[in-house]
Amino acid sequence: MPPIPQNFQLPYVARLAFALISITILVYWMYVLDSIITLLLFSVIISIALYPLTAWLERKGFPRMLAITVSILAFSLVAAGIATLLVYQVTDFTTMLPQLIQKINASLNKLQLWAYDRFNIPPSRQLKEIQKYYQNMAEGGGALVGTAVTTTTSMLGNLSILPVYIFFLLYYRDMFRQFFCKVFVSAKKTQVHEVLDKIYEVVHSYLSGLFIVTLIVGTLNSVGLLILGIPSAIFFGFLAAMLLIIPYIGILIGSILPIVVALVTKDSPMYALGVAGIFFFVQMLEGNVITPYIVGSKISVNPLIAIVGLFLGGSLWGIAGLALALPLTAIIKVVFDAVDYLKPYGYLMGEPEISKERAVKSRKVQQIEREVVDTITDTTNEVKSLFKKKRAGKSTV
């Protein structure tokens, strides 16, 4: 068999086929092992969030094991406090259920009368159709409840091992860095460290920015609901804000519950319309002003790729995939930008260079404008001081 030339390269079609086969196998195992992989990914993200606290405690003289334990305990206490508050608010919300049922029954009676007057459908026939609908819904609801109980039990079981993953990810973080350096032997160590640092910076910026945005959006939502007099306004406002972890659609999902409450507790449907208007306004403000200003260009993924990532993440891992979609997409872009033959794909995932150039030029123009204004102000002040000195000299003469 003749030796293979050193500059031999497979045809593009063969390389594309191998890439598609590899991606298919990878996606298959990601789907099969969804509970394990999503738990590990959440552990990595939470570890990145806790790393600054752990590193600060280590600089203060804490042993690494104790510093990690204290960080995890602090995170657990905060999570438990938020969960307790949510349970308390949900319990308070359940007191509205009888009023909600009464309102729904009244609406159904009005709907029956309207159907009889408009389409001449007798109420007895309407009741039969409603009973059939309720029966089908109950049959499907039983399976849905069973699935929900199984999913909740599995999730609680997975959450119990989450602190263990976080602990070891933080404890062996140096070893993981060396592992990546050994895997990518052909690349320089400095380049590998730069990519890892960039991934940490992207994820940490996303998490810290998301926290600040959640506080701002939750406050705006709560103030708007308080003005309209919606019950449990602070709970609904911050619940919708916390759903920002699902980009673009999270706050819209969170607006459904307060709209229903407005319909139940208020006499006029205009209150529900007002709630929808508030959430729409806050959503536009968050997407166009708050998030771009706070998160900045750290997550430089264009909206089209972000939406595609959301659909892929949701299809692959459900709600967990929706929550993980944006940080994972940003990490993939960092990796693509670091590899030469993947840079075109990283470019496709990012913001257009034209918009970046415009942003840079806009910042420069704003800086020049500020400098010009400051110069004019200083010159004006100097001229005024000269006139004052001249007037003072003339008065003394």
C-alpha positions in Angstrom: 0.0 0.0 0.0 1.5 3.3 -1.0 2.1 5.9 1.8 -0.4 8.7 2.2 1.0 12.1 1.2 1.5 14.5 4.0 -0.5 17.2 2.3 -3.4 14.8 1.5 -6.8 16.2 2.3 -10.2 14.6 2.0 -12.7 16.1 -0.5 -15.1 18.6 0.9 -18.1 16.3 0.5 -16.4 13.6 2.6 -15.4 16.1 5.3 -19.0 17.5 5.3 -20.4 13.9 5.6 -18.1 13.1 8.5 -19.0 16.4 10.3 -22.8 15.7 9.9 -22.4 12.1 11.1 -20.4 13.4 14.2 -23.0 16.1 14.9 -25.9 13.6 14.6 -24.2 11.1 17.0 -23.4 14.0 19.4 -27.0 15.3 19.4 -28.4 11.8 19.9 -26.4 11.2 23.0 -27.2 14.7 24.2 -30.8 13.9 23.9 -30.5 10.4 25.5 -28.5 11.8 28.5 -30.4 15.0 28.8 -30.9 14.8 32.6 -27.2 14.2 33.3 -25.9 16.8 30.7 -28.3 19.6 31.7 -27.5 19.0 35.4 -23.7 19.2 34.6 -24.2 22.4 32.5 -26.2 24.1 35.3 -23.5 23.0 37.7 -20.8 24.6 35.5 -22.8 27.9 35.2 -23.5 28.0 39.0 -19.8 27.2 39.7 -18.8 30.2 37.5 -21.2 32.4 39.4 -19.8 31.2 42.8 -16.1 31.4 41.8 -15.6 35.1 42.7 -16.9 34.5 46.2 -14.8 31.3 46.6 -11.7 33.1 45.3 -12.3 36.0 47.7 -12.6 33.7 50.7 -9.4 31.8 49.6 -7.5 35.2 49.4 -8.8 35.9 53.0 -7.0 32.7 54.2 -9.8 30.1 54.0 -8.8 26.7 52.8 -10.2 25.8 49.4 -12.5 23.1 50.7 -14.0 25.4 53.4 -14.3 28.4 51.0 -16.2 26.3 48.5 -18.5 24.9 51.3 -19.3 28.4 52.6 -20.1 29.6 49.0 -22.4 26.6 48.4 -24.2 27.2 51.7 -24.6 30.9 50.9 -26.1 30.0 47.5 -28.4 27.3 49.1 -29.7 29.8 51.7 -30.5 32.4 49.0 -32.2 29.8 46.8 -34.2 28.5 49.8 -35.3 32.0 50.7 -36.5 32.6 47.2 -38.3 29.3 47.1 -40.0 30.0 50.4 -41.2 33.4 49.2 -42.6 31.8 46.0 -44.4 29.1 48.0 -45.9 31.8 50.3 -47.1 33.9 47.4 -48.5 30.9 45.6 -50.4 29.9 48.7 -51.7 33.5 48.9 -52.7 33.3 45.3 -54.8 30.1 45.8 -57.2 32.1 48.0 -58.4 33.7 44.8 -59.3 30.4 43.2 -63.0 30.4 44.4 -63.4 33.9 43.0 -61.8 32.8 39.8 -64.1 29.8 39.4 -67.1 32.0 40.1 -66.0 34.5 37.5 -65.4 31.7 34.9 -68.9 30.2 35.6 -70.5 33.6 35.1 -68.6 34.0 31.8 -69.7 30.6 30.7 -73.4 31.4 31.4 -73.1 34.6 29.4 -71.4 32.6 26.6 -74.3 30.0 26.6 -76.9 32.7 26.3 -75.0 34.4 23.5 -74.7 31.1 21.6 -78.4 30.4 22.0 -79.4 33.9 20.8 -76.9 34.0 18.0 -76.8 30.4 16.7 -79.9 28.9 18.3 -77.9 26.2 20.1 -79.9 24.9 23.1 -78.1 25.0 26.5 -78.6 21.2 27.0 -76.6 20.6 23.8 -74.0 23.0 24.9 -73.7 21.2 28.3 -73.2 17.9 26.5 -70.4 19.3 24.4 -68.8 20.8 27.5 -69.0 17.5 29.3 -67.3 15.7 26.5 -64.6 18.3 26.5 -64.1 18.0 30.2 -63.9 14.2 30.0 -61.2 14.4 27.3 -59.4 17.0 29.3 -59.6 14.9 32.4 -58.2 11.8 30.6 -55.3 13.9 29.2 -54.9 15.7 32.5 -54.3 12.4 34.4 -51.4 11.5 32.1 -50.2 15.1 32.4 -50.3 15.0 36.2 -48.5 11.7 36.2 -45.8 13.0 34.0 -45.5 16.2 36.1 -45.1 14.2 39.3 -42.5 12.0 37.7 -40.6 15.0 36.3 -40.8 16.8 39.6 -39.5 13.8 41.6 -36.6 13.3 39.1 -35.8 17.1 39.3 -35.7 17.1 43.1 -33.5 14.0 43.0 -31.1 15.7 40.6 -31.1 18.9 42.7 -29.9 17.0 45.7 -26.7 16.0 43.9 -26.2 19.5 42.3 -24.1 20.8 45.3 -21.8 17.8 44.9 -21.1 18.6 41.2 -20.6 22.3 42.1 -18.1 21.4 44.9 -15.9 19.2 42.8 -16.0 21.6 39.8 -14.7 24.4 42.0 -12.3 22.1 43.9 -10.6 20.7 40.7 -10.8 23.8 38.6 -7.0 24.0 38.1 -6.9 20.4 37.0 -9.6 21.1 34.4 -7.5 23.9 33.0 -4.5 21.6 32.7 -6.8 18.9 31.1 -7.8 21.3 28.3 -4.2 22.3 27.8 -3.3 18.6 27.4 -6.2 17.9 25.1 -5.3 20.7 22.7 -1.6 20.0 22.5 -1.3 21.6 19.1 -2.5 25.0 20.4 -0.4 27.3 22.6 -1.2 27.2 26.3 -1.7 30.9 26.3 -4.3 30.6 23.6 -6.1 27.8 25.6 -6.1 30.0 28.7 -7.4 33.0 26.8 -10.3 31.0 25.4 -11.2 29.6 28.9 -10.9 33.1 30.4 -13.1 34.5 27.6 -15.7 31.7 28.3 -15.6 32.6 32.0 -16.0 36.3 31.2 -18.9 35.7 28.9 -20.8 33.5 31.3 -20.1 35.6 34.3 -21.1 38.8 32.5 -24.3 37.1 31.4 -25.2 36.0 34.9 -24.3 39.3 36.6 -26.1 41.3 33.9 -29.1 39.0 34.1 -29.3 39.5 37.9 -29.2 43.3 37.6 -31.7 43.3 34.7 -34.1 41.1 36.7 -34.0 43.6 39.6 -34.7 46.5 37.3 -37.4 44.8 35.3 -39.0 43.3 38.4 -39.2 46.8 40.0 -40.7 48.3 36.9 -43.3 45.5 36.6 -44.2 45.8 40.3 -44.6 49.5 40.2 -46.9 49.3 37.1 -49.0 46.6 38.7 -49.2 48.5 42.0 -50.5 51.6 40.2 -53.3 49.5 38.6 -54.1 47.9 42.1 -53.4 44.3 41.0 -53.1 41.9 44.1 -49.7 40.4 44.8 -48.1 42.9 42.4 -44.6 42.5 43.7 -44.8 38.7 43.4 -46.1 38.8 39.8 -43.7 41.6 38.8 -40.6 39.7 40.0 -41.9 36.3 38.8 -42.1 37.7 35.2 -38.7 39.2 35.7 -37.1 35.9 36.8 -38.5 34.3 33.7 -36.1 36.5 31.7 -33.8 33.5 32.0 -35.8 32.4 28.9 -35.0 35.2 26.5 -37.6 37.0 24.4 -40.6 34.9 25.6 -40.1 34.6 29.4 -41.6 37.9 30.4 -44.5 37.3 28.0 -45.2 34.0 29.7 -45.0 35.7 33.1 -47.6 38.3 32.1 -50.4 35.7 31.6 -51.0 35.1 35.3 -51.4 38.8 36.3 -53.7 39.4 33.3 -55.9 36.5 34.5 -55.9 38.0 38.0 -56.9 41.4 36.6 -59.8 39.8 34.8 -60.9 38.1 38.0 -60.5 40.8 40.6 -61.4 43.9 38.5 -64.8 44.8 37.1 -63.5 46.3 33.8 -61.4 44.4 31.3 -59.4 47.5 30.7 -57.3 46.6 33.7 -56.2 43.4 32.0 -55.4 45.5 28.9 -53.4 47.8 31.1 -51.4 44.9 32.6 -50.6 43.7 29.1 -49.6 47.2 28.1 -47.2 47.5 31.0 -45.5 44.2 30.4 -45.2 45.0 26.7 -43.7 48.4 27.4 -41.2 46.8 29.9 -40.4 44.1 27.4 -39.5 46.7 24.8 -37.5 48.7 27.3 -35.6 45.6 28.5 -34.8 44.4 25.0 -33.7 47.7 23.5 -32.3 49.7 26.4 -31.7 47.8 29.7 -30.1 44.6 28.6 -27.9 46.1 25.8 -26.7 48.8 28.2 -26.0 46.5 31.2 -24.9 43.3 29.5 -23.1 45.2 26.7 -21.2 43.5 24.0 -20.1 40.5 26.2 -22.9 38.3 24.7 -22.3 39.4 21.1 -24.8 36.9 19.5 -27.2 38.3 17.0 -31.0 37.8 17.7 -31.5 35.4 14.8 -29.0 32.9 16.2 -30.3 33.4 19.7 -33.9 32.6 18.6 -32.6 29.5 16.6 -30.7 28.5 19.7 -33.8 28.8 21.8 -35.8 26.6 19.5 -33.0 24.0 19.3 -32.5 24.0 23.1 -36.2 23.7 23.8 -36.6 20.8 21.3 -33.6 19.1 22.8 -33.9 19.6 26.6 -37.3 21.3 27.1 -37.4 24.2 29.7 -33.8 23.5 30.8 -32.7 23.9 27.2 -34.5 27.2 26.9 -32.6 28.4 30.0 -29.3 27.1 28.8 -29.6 28.2 25.2 -28.2 31.7 25.3 -25.1 31.1 27.5 -24.3 27.9 25.5 -24.6 29.8 22.2 -22.3 32.5 23.5 -19.7 29.8 24.6 -19.9 28.1 21.2 -19.3 31.5 19.5 -16.2 32.0 21.7 -14.8 28.6 20.6 -15.6 29.3 17.0 -13.8 32.7 17.1 -10.7 31.0 18.5 -10.4 28.2 15.9 -9.2 29.4 12.5 -11.4 27.2 10.2 -14.5 27.9 12.4 -14.1 31.7 12.4 -16.6 32.2 9.5 -19.3 30.5 11.6 -18.4 32.6 14.6 -18.7 35.7 12.4 -22.1 34.5 11.2 -23.3 34.1 14.9 -22.1 37.6 15.9 -23.3 41.1 15.4 -22.7 42.6 11.9 -19.4 44.5 11.7 -21.3 47.5 10.2 -23.3 47.9 13.4 -20.1 47.6 15.5 -18.4 50.2 13.4 -21.4 52.5 13.7 -21.4 52.0 17.5 -17.7 52.8 17.7 -18.2 55.9 15.5 -21.2 56.9 17.6 -19.2 56.7 20.8 -16.4 58.7 19.2 -18.8 61.4 18.0 -20.4 61.6 21.4 -17.0 61.9 23.0 -16.0 64.7 20.6 -19.3 66.4 21.3 -18.7 66.3 25.0 -15.1 67.6 24.5 -16.4 70.4 22.3 -19.1 71.3 24.9 -16.5 71.2 27.7 -14.1 73.4 25.7 -16.8 76.0 24.9 -17.9 76.0 28.5 -14.3 76.5 29.7 -13.7 79.3 27.2 -17.0 81.0 28.1 -16.1 80.9 31.8 -12.6 82.3 31.0 -14.1 85.1 29.0 -16.5 85.9 31.7 -13.8 86.0 34.3 -11.7 88.4 32.1 -14.7 90.7 31.8 -15.2 90.6 35.5 -11.6 91.5 36.1 -11.8 94.4 33.7 -14.9 95.7 35.3 -13.3 95.3 38.7 -10.3 97.2 37.5 -12.4 100.1 36.0 -14.4 100.4 39.2 -11.2 100.7 41.3 -9.9 103.4 39.0 
